[in-house]
Amino acid sequence: MLTALQEGLATAAVKDPLVALKALSLLGYLISEVGADAALAVQVGRIPMKTVATALGTSEAAARRYVNSYHHP
């Protein structure tokens, strides 16, 4: 799914850059919103940071920073 999205955006960037920029703008908003929902679900669900780190393939400290980056003020 992400590969198809990447290919579609790369094609749009060449053929119609304004469409690509609009799609990227909407994607940025979507990432922010879904990321905030997922970060809250991790917190509320009390998912251990070790589990998050394993799922992300990173350290616990990096996973914590990543999850915290999605919290809205």
Steps between C-alpha positions, in 0.01 A plus 500: 500500500775746593704405194203577275450832678867587458492413131181699444642806675828474308310487171279792602805702602621486139169511312302736725707639787210700644294183538798334670543792740130501586508125564809539720330777694199279567724205582689711755171587670391136496831385648467752780145401587544123478834524680335685787228234520758220498717672762198540726406135448853397604475715812144403596558136415811507715700331229853457634758712320708186450213357294472823301876504440494142376210575264682804362837325485670759717616572855261576784631858521446556126154341517406726791614810308309384193177434689532826694550694176136432413351641818313821430554779751 
